Amino acid sequence: MISSVAERRPSYWPAAVACGLWAAAVAAAPTLTAKAVLAAPALLIAIGAWTLARPARWISAFLAAALLLPPLPIAIGDSGPHPALIFAALGFFAGLVWMGEWRLRVDGVRAPMIALWGIMLASVGLAAIHSGEEVAAASLARVLLFGISLYVFFFTADGPGGRGFAGIRPLRSLPALYWIGAASAAFAIVDFYFQLPAPAGYGPQFVWLDTGVFRRAQGLFYEAGTLGNFCAFFLVLIAVAFSRRRQEAPVSRMGLIAGGALFFVALVLSYSRASVVNVLVAAGVLAWRNRRRVRLVRALPVLAALVGVGAYAVWEIFPRFAELYWNRLAGSAQFFFSATDGILSGRLATWQTLLDWISAHPWQTLIGIGYKTLPYTTYLGAPIVADNMYLSLLVETGVAGLAALIWLNVAILRSSARAAGSKNPHRAFLGTWMLCFWAGQVVQMFSVDLLTYWRLLPLYFWVLALAEADA
């Protein structure tokens, strides 16, 4: 009997020999690069095993990588591949592993999400017809990157990632997220002050001062506008937290003030006016929702002090930049109607070019020319950066694409408003945060292609999904 059990016992010596030979090969490798290449599979296996141990762990790893890591210095695409894509791939595999936990629905924001992504995907064929295979391949890549955001939402709201998020649990993950965001903003400030070498692929955006030419703060993102939108997201969180009870906030009041100063300074150094408008719109929506509450009136001095501290810090550390920025904001407000095109950095001329093309090609506009092809195609005569999410989607994906985007925006606002009115204080917090911020997003889309912010959209949709999953 004993012998028969021993015969059935698995033998581990082949695996042990293989691991020994692998370790010997790493040790005998002549260069550090060769050692790293040989040891990389072990690190990837360990990361994969840790990530897949729990269904939603890949989302945490993905968001941390997206906010804290730069793209790799490899000449692929506009900015090189990003390490966060590794965790996105693991997330797709996790969805297959936990297939039995999915409970998909097609209501609320889900239907417009699916419709918009499907229209984008269908437009890739038009990109190939009008702009060639290379541009079509880039279009497909953009569609897939946007799909990551939708996958994060569905995985959290309807899949295994939403389990265990009842009651107060959604807010348990927010403190780490908040401080990761604050660390990213702090790096952006240091990056601007020391003008560190830009990470792989960056937007050539500069500020001309008497003391020299400086690259606008972009932190670990591709361009300064992304950093500004990222800071706006957390500044809205801080404003919402101050308008509610202390125990509902993800971090302490001092943590909110310290982080708020970092996000405010980083937003100013990004030189982004559209993100400032985003915050102002969000603040207006928050004030309107709390117009009958005394708590918001009590929070106003704190928020004003927070803005004052941030403004003073910018003035003390970067006086010439601060002066230029405040003059830019004042000039934008003063001359918006008399010199609109100049205030909008030439966007009016670009929009007029697109509108002229639309009027000359009405039937082409019905179906579009391919998602995210305008900056690369010569189909309209020369590449064009639309800097308007609505107008670019109309040209690229047709009337159906624009309608789907408007549908999605309305659905997000409605879903967030429902969550904001919940009796569950934590769901109400998340819903109010998303309602205020997305109202600002709707306005900011008139001057920015926000759907291309694939490293930020998963974060936004994750918070939206938490508000729904916590219903």
TORBAVEX-864152 format. One record per residue (C-alpha): x, y, z; residue number from 1; chain. Coordinates in pm, whole numbers. Last residue first. Layout:
<rs>
- X | Y | Z | i | ch
- X | Y | Z | NUM | A
...
</rs>
This chain:
<rs>
- X | Y | Z | i | ch
- -2599 | 5054 | -504 | 471 | A
- -2228 | 5013 | -428 | 470 | A
- -2160 | 4870 | -771 | 469 | A
- -2301 | 5185 | -932 | 468 | A
- -2082 | 5430 | -737 | 467 | A
- -1787 | 5195 | -776 | 466 | A
- -1847 | 5188 | -1152 | 465 | A
- -1825 | 5567 | -1173 | 464 | A
- -1500 | 5559 | -974 | 463 | A
- -1365 | 5299 | -1215 | 462 | A
- -1483 | 5504 | -1512 | 461 | A
- -1273 | 5799 | -1401 | 460 | A
- -964 | 5587 | -1335 | 459 | A
- -1003 | 5400 | -1663 | 458 | A
- -1034 | 5740 | -1839 | 457 | A
- -699 | 5861 | -1704 | 456 | A
- -442 | 5643 | -1885 | 455 | A
- -654 | 5640 | -2204 | 454 | A
- -662 | 6018 | -2231 | 453 | A
- -767 | 5997 | -2598 | 452 | A
- -1133 | 6034 | -2503 | 451 | A
- -1053 | 6384 | -2375 | 450 | A
- -993 | 6539 | -2716 | 449 | A
- -977 | 6894 | -2573 | 448 | A
- -1146 | 7230 | -2643 | 447 | A
- -1520 | 7155 | -2648 | 446 | A
- -1454 | 6844 | -2439 | 445 | A
- -1384 | 7078 | -2146 | 444 | A
- -1756 | 7152 | -2110 | 443 | A
- -1862 | 6788 | -2084 | 442 | A
- -1561 | 6722 | -1862 | 441 | A
- -1671 | 6990 | -1615 | 440 | A
- -2010 | 6821 | -1583 | 439 | A
- -1811 | 6499 | -1548 | 438 | A
- -1634 | 6636 | -1240 | 437 | A
- -1947 | 6751 | -1060 | 436 | A
- -2145 | 6433 | -1126 | 435 | A
- -1846 | 6207 | -1060 | 434 | A
- -1774 | 6352 | -717 | 433 | A
- -2143 | 6368 | -628 | 432 | A
- -2184 | 6000 | -719 | 431 | A
- -1882 | 5892 | -517 | 430 | A
- -1997 | 6082 | -210 | 429 | A
- -2358 | 5965 | -246 | 428 | A
- -2236 | 5604 | -269 | 427 | A
- -2050 | 5659 | 55 | 426 | A
- -2341 | 5829 | 227 | 425 | A
- -2593 | 5554 | 137 | 424 | A
- -2917 | 5751 | 121 | 423 | A
- -2854 | 5793 | -250 | 422 | A
- -2899 | 6132 | -416 | 421 | A
- -2542 | 6141 | -547 | 420 | A
- -2589 | 5793 | -694 | 419 | A
- -2888 | 5911 | -896 | 418 | A
- -2697 | 6221 | -1007 | 417 | A
- -2401 | 6005 | -1113 | 416 | A
- -2626 | 5785 | -1327 | 415 | A
- -2789 | 6090 | -1487 | 414 | A
- -2456 | 6262 | -1554 | 413 | A
- -2304 | 5944 | -1696 | 412 | A
- -2610 | 5882 | -1916 | 411 | A
- -2606 | 6239 | -2052 | 410 | A
- -2236 | 6210 | -2140 | 409 | A
- -2288 | 5868 | -2301 | 408 | A
- -2580 | 5989 | -2514 | 407 | A
- -2375 | 6290 | -2627 | 406 | A
- -2091 | 6053 | -2722 | 405 | A
- -2328 | 5816 | -2902 | 404 | A
- -2482 | 6102 | -3101 | 403 | A
- -2135 | 6219 | -3210 | 402 | A
- -2045 | 5868 | -3322 | 401 | A
- -2372 | 5816 | -3509 | 400 | A
- -2335 | 6149 | -3691 | 399 | A
- -2004 | 6043 | -3836 | 398 | A
- -1711 | 5861 | -3678 | 397 | A
- -1416 | 6081 | -3778 | 396 | A
- -1582 | 6409 | -3875 | 395 | A
- -1843 | 6403 | -3598 | 394 | A
- -1593 | 6263 | -3349 | 393 | A
- -1355 | 6552 | -3421 | 392 | A
- -1630 | 6810 | -3376 | 391 | A
- -1748 | 6671 | -3043 | 390 | A
- -1405 | 6613 | -2893 | 389 | A
- -1274 | 6956 | -2989 | 388 | A
- -898 | 7013 | -3012 | 387 | A
- -927 | 6937 | -3387 | 386 | A
- -563 | 6854 | -3454 | 385 | A
- -550 | 6855 | -3834 | 384 | A
- -329 | 6662 | -4077 | 383 | A
- -329 | 6815 | -4427 | 382 | A
- -553 | 6813 | -4734 | 381 | A
- -863 | 6664 | -4573 | 380 | A
- -751 | 6310 | -4660 | 379 | A
- -397 | 6392 | -4549 | 378 | A
- -435 | 6169 | -4246 | 377 | A
- -242 | 6178 | -3919 | 376 | A
- -403 | 6424 | -3677 | 375 | A
- -750 | 6365 | -3831 | 374 | A
- -733 | 5983 | -3811 | 373 | A
- -858 | 5932 | -3455 | 372 | A
- -1165 | 5731 | -3559 | 371 | A
- -1214 | 5679 | -3931 | 370 | A
- -1349 | 5898 | -4214 | 369 | A
- -1705 | 5960 | -4097 | 368 | A
- -2042 | 5795 | -4174 | 367 | A
- -2283 | 6089 | -4206 | 366 | A
- -1998 | 6334 | -4261 | 365 | A
- -1923 | 6177 | -4598 | 364 | A
- -2279 | 6257 | -4706 | 363 | A
- -2245 | 6621 | -4597 | 362 | A
- -1912 | 6678 | -4777 | 361 | A
- -1886 | 7052 | -4855 | 360 | A
- -2063 | 7159 | -4534 | 359 | A
- -1849 | 6920 | -4331 | 358 | A
- -1527 | 7043 | -4497 | 357 | A
- -1618 | 7404 | -4418 | 356 | A
- -1695 | 7302 | -4058 | 355 | A
- -1355 | 7135 | -4030 | 354 | A
- -1172 | 7443 | -4155 | 353 | A
- -1383 | 7664 | -3927 | 352 | A
- -1285 | 7447 | -3632 | 351 | A
- -918 | 7493 | -3713 | 350 | A
- -957 | 7871 | -3747 | 349 | A
- -1147 | 7883 | -3418 | 348 | A
- -876 | 7677 | -3246 | 347 | A
- -609 | 7938 | -3305 | 346 | A
- -487 | 7941 | -2945 | 345 | A
- -838 | 7984 | -2798 | 344 | A
- -754 | 8334 | -2673 | 343 | A
- -625 | 8423 | -3018 | 342 | A
- -940 | 8295 | -3185 | 341 | A
- -1164 | 8480 | -2939 | 340 | A
- -1008 | 8824 | -2972 | 339 | A
- -1298 | 9055 | -2884 | 338 | A
- -1518 | 8799 | -2706 | 337 | A
- -1251 | 8634 | -2490 | 336 | A
- -1051 | 8955 | -2443 | 335 | A
- -1098 | 9017 | -2072 | 334 | A
- -1143 | 8658 | -1953 | 333 | A
- -847 | 8523 | -2148 | 332 | A
- -640 | 8828 | -2053 | 331 | A
- -699 | 8761 | -1684 | 330 | A
- -604 | 8396 | -1722 | 329 | A
- -291 | 8482 | -1920 | 328 | A
- -194 | 8757 | -1677 | 327 | A
- -227 | 8505 | -1392 | 326 | A
- -5 | 8261 | -1582 | 325 | A
- 263 | 8516 | -1673 | 324 | A
- 287 | 8641 | -1315 | 323 | A
- 305 | 8284 | -1181 | 322 | A
- 578 | 8196 | -1431 | 321 | A
- 786 | 8495 | -1328 | 320 | A
- 742 | 8418 | -958 | 319 | A
- 811 | 8041 | -974 | 318 | A
- 884 | 7931 | -613 | 317 | A
- 725 | 8215 | -418 | 316 | A
- 440 | 8283 | -661 | 315 | A
- 357 | 7914 | -705 | 314 | A
- 354 | 7865 | -328 | 313 | A
- 136 | 8174 | -281 | 312 | A
- -115 | 8047 | -536 | 311 | A
- -129 | 7707 | -365 | 310 | A
- -177 | 7862 | -21 | 309 | A
- -446 | 8094 | -154 | 308 | A
- -631 | 7812 | -327 | 307 | A
- -634 | 7616 | -1 | 306 | A
- -742 | 7924 | 193 | 305 | A
- -1035 | 7968 | -45 | 304 | A
- -1125 | 7601 | 1 | 303 | A
- -1114 | 7641 | 379 | 302 | A
- -1314 | 7962 | 367 | 301 | A
- -1575 | 7793 | 143 | 300 | A
- -1621 | 7487 | 366 | 299 | A
- -1851 | 7659 | 613 | 298 | A
- -2076 | 7774 | 331 | 297 | A
- -2074 | 7416 | 197 | 296 | A
- -2189 | 7279 | 533 | 295 | A
- -2482 | 7524 | 562 | 294 | A
- -2684 | 7325 | 309 | 293 | A
- -2958 | 7472 | 92 | 292 | A
- -2734 | 7552 | -206 | 291 | A
- -2558 | 7217 | -176 | 290 | A
- -2642 | 7087 | -524 | 289 | A
- -2587 | 7433 | -672 | 288 | A
- -2251 | 7475 | -502 | 287 | A
- -2135 | 7136 | -631 | 286 | A
- -2247 | 7221 | -986 | 285 | A
- -2061 | 7553 | -969 | 284 | A
- -1749 | 7385 | -830 | 283 | A
- -1755 | 7136 | -1118 | 282 | A
- -1784 | 7421 | -1369 | 281 | A
- -1492 | 7602 | -1202 | 280 | A
- -1281 | 7284 | -1196 | 279 | A
- -1337 | 7219 | -1567 | 278 | A
- -1266 | 7585 | -1648 | 277 | A
- -931 | 7542 | -1472 | 276 | A
- -875 | 7229 | -1682 | 275 | A
- -936 | 7432 | -1999 | 274 | A
- -681 | 7692 | -1888 | 273 | A
- -390 | 7447 | -1886 | 272 | A
- -53 | 7601 | -1801 | 271 | A
- 59 | 7261 | -1660 | 270 | A
- 233 | 7465 | -1390 | 269 | A
- -102 | 7591 | -1264 | 268 | A
- -246 | 7238 | -1242 | 267 | A
- 69 | 7114 | -1065 | 266 | A
- 37 | 7393 | -808 | 265 | A
- -330 | 7311 | -746 | 264 | A
- -271 | 6936 | -724 | 263 | A
- 11 | 6982 | -473 | 262 | A
- -185 | 7231 | -260 | 261 | A
- -485 | 6999 | -264 | 260 | A
- -272 | 6710 | -143 | 259 | A
- -166 | 6905 | 164 | 258 | A
- -517 | 7041 | 229 | 257 | A
- -686 | 6704 | 180 | 256 | A
- -430 | 6533 | 400 | 255 | A
- -486 | 6795 | 670 | 254 | A
- -860 | 6729 | 650 | 253 | A
- -801 | 6355 | 684 | 252 | A
- -829 | 6111 | 396 | 251 | A
- -1108 | 5937 | 200 | 250 | A
- -1372 | 6185 | 322 | 249 | A
- -1699 | 6041 | 454 | 248 | A
- -1589 | 6059 | 819 | 247 | A
- -1536 | 6435 | 796 | 246 | A
- -1893 | 6509 | 687 | 245 | A
- -1953 | 6656 | 343 | 244 | A
- -1870 | 6977 | 156 | 243 | A
- -1500 | 6946 | 232 | 242 | A
- -1492 | 6603 | 63 | 241 | A
- -1666 | 6740 | -248 | 240 | A
- -1402 | 7012 | -286 | 239 | A
- -1122 | 6760 | -236 | 238 | A
- -1267 | 6522 | -497 | 237 | A
- -1300 | 6816 | -737 | 236 | A
- -932 | 6892 | -685 | 235 | A
- -860 | 6527 | -757 | 234 | A
- -1020 | 6529 | -1101 | 233 | A
- -881 | 6875 | -1186 | 232 | A
- -529 | 6746 | -1123 | 231 | A
- -577 | 6468 | -1382 | 230 | A
- -722 | 6714 | -1633 | 229 | A
- -419 | 6940 | -1590 | 228 | A
- -175 | 6649 | -1623 | 227 | A
- -345 | 6540 | -1945 | 226 | A
- -327 | 6896 | -2079 | 225 | A
- 48 | 6906 | -2014 | 224 | A
- 139 | 6622 | -2250 | 223 | A
- 235 | 6256 | -2255 | 222 | A
- 202 | 6197 | -1882 | 221 | A
- 467 | 6135 | -1616 | 220 | A
- 479 | 6496 | -1507 | 219 | A
- 349 | 6728 | -1778 | 218 | A
- 467 | 7064 | -1652 | 217 | A
- 526 | 7300 | -1942 | 216 | A
- 873 | 7288 | -2096 | 215 | A
- 1064 | 7603 | -2015 | 214 | A
- 1221 | 7865 | -2241 | 213 | A
- 1447 | 8113 | -2067 | 212 | A
- 1479 | 8371 | -1789 | 211 | A
- 1257 | 8628 | -1956 | 210 | A
- 992 | 8359 | -1992 | 209 | A
- 868 | 8155 | -2290 | 208 | A
- 647 | 7861 | -2192 | 207 | A
- 675 | 7536 | -2386 | 206 | A
- 464 | 7250 | -2518 | 205 | A
- 637 | 6994 | -2743 | 204 | A
- 412 | 6701 | -2641 | 203 | A
- 604 | 6408 | -2499 | 202 | A
- 730 | 6072 | -2617 | 201 | A
- 955 | 5878 | -2382 | 200 | A
- 992 | 6069 | -2059 | 199 | A
- 1115 | 6428 | -2070 | 198 | A
- 1459 | 6498 | -1926 | 197 | A
- 1413 | 6691 | -1601 | 196 | A
- 1328 | 7060 | -1616 | 195 | A
- 1440 | 7108 | -1254 | 194 | A
- 1136 | 7308 | -1148 | 193 | A
- 900 | 7148 | -1401 | 192 | A
- 991 | 6790 | -1311 | 191 | A
- 975 | 6870 | -938 | 190 | A
- 621 | 7000 | -983 | 189 | A
- 521 | 6702 | -1199 | 188 | A
- 673 | 6467 | -941 | 187 | A
- 452 | 6620 | -675 | 186 | A
- 145 | 6567 | -895 | 185 | A
- 230 | 6197 | -935 | 184 | A
- 283 | 6165 | -560 | 183 | A
- -53 | 6332 | -497 | 182 | A
- -222 | 6086 | -735 | 181 | A
- -65 | 5792 | -553 | 180 | A
- -178 | 5955 | -230 | 179 | A
- -539 | 5971 | -347 | 178 | A
- -538 | 5618 | -487 | 177 | A
- -409 | 5482 | -157 | 176 | A
- -679 | 5677 | 28 | 175 | A
- -949 | 5568 | -223 | 174 | A
- -932 | 5191 | -174 | 173 | A
- -1107 | 5195 | 161 | 172 | A
- -1367 | 5432 | 18 | 171 | A
- -1518 | 5154 | -190 | 170 | A
- -1544 | 4937 | 123 | 169 | A
- -1782 | 5155 | 320 | 168 | A
- -2098 | 4968 | 230 | 167 | A
- -2062 | 4698 | -34 | 166 | A
- -1751 | 4673 | -255 | 165 | A
- -1684 | 4305 | -181 | 164 | A
- -1754 | 4189 | -532 | 163 | A
- -1727 | 4459 | -797 | 162 | A
- -1412 | 4327 | -964 | 161 | A
- -1579 | 3992 | -1039 | 160 | A
- -1793 | 4147 | -1312 | 159 | A
- -2087 | 4381 | -1348 | 158 | A
- -1974 | 4715 | -1199 | 157 | A
- -1601 | 4651 | -1159 | 156 | A
- -1528 | 4442 | -1468 | 155 | A
- -1776 | 4652 | -1669 | 154 | A
- -1605 | 4979 | -1577 | 153 | A
- -1250 | 4850 | -1619 | 152 | A
- -1349 | 4702 | -1956 | 151 | A
- -1489 | 5036 | -2068 | 150 | A
- -1164 | 5212 | -1983 | 149 | A
- -962 | 4943 | -2160 | 148 | A
- -1181 | 4988 | -2471 | 147 | A
- -1040 | 5337 | -2519 | 146 | A
- -700 | 5174 | -2568 | 145 | A
- -853 | 4929 | -2816 | 144 | A
- -1004 | 5211 | -3021 | 143 | A
- -675 | 5401 | -3018 | 142 | A
- -489 | 5091 | -3142 | 141 | A
- -747 | 5046 | -3419 | 140 | A
- -689 | 5404 | -3534 | 139 | A
- -312 | 5350 | -3536 | 138 | A
- -364 | 5043 | -3754 | 137 | A
- -594 | 5244 | -3981 | 136 | A
- -324 | 5511 | -4019 | 135 | A
- -77 | 5244 | -4132 | 134 | A
- -328 | 5068 | -4357 | 133 | A
- -422 | 5368 | -4566 | 132 | A
- -600 | 5698 | -4513 | 131 | A
- -939 | 5686 | -4685 | 130 | A
- -1009 | 5313 | -4713 | 129 | A
- -813 | 5204 | -4407 | 128 | A
- -973 | 5475 | -4192 | 127 | A
- -1314 | 5369 | -4320 | 126 | A
- -1244 | 5016 | -4195 | 125 | A
- -1144 | 5158 | -3857 | 124 | A
- -1486 | 5327 | -3839 | 123 | A
- -1651 | 5002 | -3728 | 122 | A
- -1439 | 4999 | -3411 | 121 | A
- -1534 | 5355 | -3323 | 120 | A
- -1901 | 5279 | -3379 | 119 | A
- -1876 | 4970 | -3157 | 118 | A
- -1703 | 5170 | -2883 | 117 | A
- -1972 | 5436 | -2889 | 116 | A
- -2257 | 5183 | -2883 | 115 | A
- -2104 | 4976 | -2602 | 114 | A
- -2057 | 5284 | -2384 | 113 | A
- -2401 | 5415 | -2480 | 112 | A
- -2562 | 5087 | -2363 | 111 | A
- -2362 | 5059 | -2041 | 110 | A
- -2435 | 5405 | -1902 | 109 | A
- -2778 | 5306 | -1772 | 108 | A
- -2879 | 4964 | -1901 | 107 | A
- -2720 | 4670 | -2079 | 106 | A
- -2641 | 4428 | -1797 | 105 | A
- -2366 | 4172 | -1751 | 104 | A
- -2351 | 3947 | -1447 | 103 | A
- -1994 | 3809 | -1464 | 102 | A
- -1877 | 3580 | -1181 | 101 | A
- -1864 | 3265 | -1393 | 100 | A
- -1597 | 3412 | -1619 | 99 | A
- -1349 | 3445 | -1334 | 98 | A
- -1054 | 3302 | -1530 | 97 | A
- -1165 | 3480 | -1849 | 96 | A
- -1195 | 3816 | -1676 | 95 | A
- -859 | 3756 | -1510 | 94 | A
- -705 | 3707 | -1856 | 93 | A
- -839 | 4046 | -1962 | 92 | A
- -704 | 4194 | -1642 | 91 | A
- -363 | 4039 | -1705 | 90 | A
- -360 | 4216 | -2043 | 89 | A
- -450 | 4544 | -1872 | 88 | A
- -175 | 4474 | -1621 | 87 | A
- 84 | 4454 | -1898 | 86 | A
- -67 | 4763 | -2062 | 85 | A
- 28 | 4961 | -1752 | 84 | A
- 393 | 4928 | -1858 | 83 | A
- 333 | 5182 | -2139 | 82 | A
- 430 | 5134 | -2501 | 81 | A
- 603 | 5428 | -2673 | 80 | A
- 485 | 5789 | -2692 | 79 | A
- 336 | 5849 | -3035 | 78 | A
- 329 | 5488 | -3152 | 77 | A
- 620 | 5249 | -3105 | 76 | A
- 975 | 5383 | -3077 | 75 | A
- 1065 | 5231 | -2740 | 74 | A
- 1158 | 5446 | -2442 | 73 | A
- 892 | 5287 | -2218 | 72 | A
- 603 | 5508 | -2113 | 71 | A
- 632 | 5679 | -1776 | 70 | A
- 518 | 5517 | -1448 | 69 | A
- 324 | 5663 | -1156 | 68 | A
- -31 | 5725 | -1279 | 67 | A
- -75 | 5440 | -1527 | 66 | A
- 125 | 5199 | -1310 | 65 | A
- -88 | 5270 | -1003 | 64 | A
- -407 | 5244 | -1209 | 63 | A
- -305 | 4909 | -1360 | 62 | A
- -190 | 4763 | -1028 | 61 | A
- -516 | 4857 | -859 | 60 | A
- -714 | 4722 | -1154 | 59 | A
- -511 | 4399 | -1155 | 58 | A
- -614 | 4334 | -796 | 57 | A
- -982 | 4317 | -886 | 56 | A
- -1013 | 3936 | -918 | 55 | A
- -774 | 3832 | -642 | 54 | A
- -473 | 3601 | -682 | 53 | A
- -450 | 3710 | -1046 | 52 | A
- -225 | 4007 | -974 | 51 | A
- 11 | 3819 | -744 | 50 | A
- 51 | 3529 | -989 | 49 | A
- 108 | 3766 | -1282 | 48 | A
- 363 | 3973 | -1093 | 47 | A
- 551 | 3658 | -988 | 46 | A
- 544 | 3519 | -1342 | 45 | A
- 663 | 3853 | -1481 | 44 | A
- 951 | 3867 | -1232 | 43 | A
- 1057 | 3511 | -1316 | 42 | A
- 1030 | 3584 | -1689 | 41 | A
- 1259 | 3892 | -1647 | 40 | A
- 1554 | 3698 | -1504 | 39 | A
- 1705 | 3614 | -1844 | 38 | A
- 1657 | 3968 | -1976 | 37 | A
- 1796 | 4122 | -1656 | 36 | A
- 2105 | 3898 | -1664 | 35 | A
- 2166 | 3989 | -2028 | 34 | A
- 2144 | 4357 | -1943 | 33 | A
- 2382 | 4315 | -1650 | 32 | A
- 2639 | 4161 | -1880 | 31 | A
- 2824 | 3826 | -1910 | 30 | A
- 2538 | 3592 | -1811 | 29 | A
- 2680 | 3320 | -1582 | 28 | A
- 2455 | 3406 | -1286 | 27 | A
- 2142 | 3416 | -1499 | 26 | A
- 2235 | 3088 | -1669 | 25 | A
- 2299 | 2928 | -1331 | 24 | A
- 1959 | 3040 | -1205 | 23 | A
- 1792 | 2888 | -1513 | 22 | A
- 1987 | 2562 | -1472 | 21 | A
- 1874 | 2540 | -1110 | 20 | A
- 1513 | 2619 | -1201 | 19 | A
- 1518 | 2342 | -1465 | 18 | A
- 1671 | 2094 | -1221 | 17 | A
- 1402 | 2174 | -962 | 16 | A
- 1128 | 2139 | -1221 | 15 | A
- 1264 | 1800 | -1330 | 14 | A
- 1302 | 1695 | -962 | 13 | A
- 943 | 1756 | -863 | 12 | A
- 806 | 1404 | -895 | 11 | A
- 440 | 1357 | -820 | 10 | A
- 338 | 1090 | -561 | 9 | A
- 155 | 804 | -737 | 8 | A
- 443 | 560 | -695 | 7 | A
- 477 | 653 | -331 | 6 | A
- 112 | 572 | -275 | 5 | A
- 162 | 228 | -438 | 4 | A
- 469 | 163 | -219 | 3 | A
- 279 | 240 | 98 | 2 | A
- 0 | 0 | 0 | 1 | A
</rs>
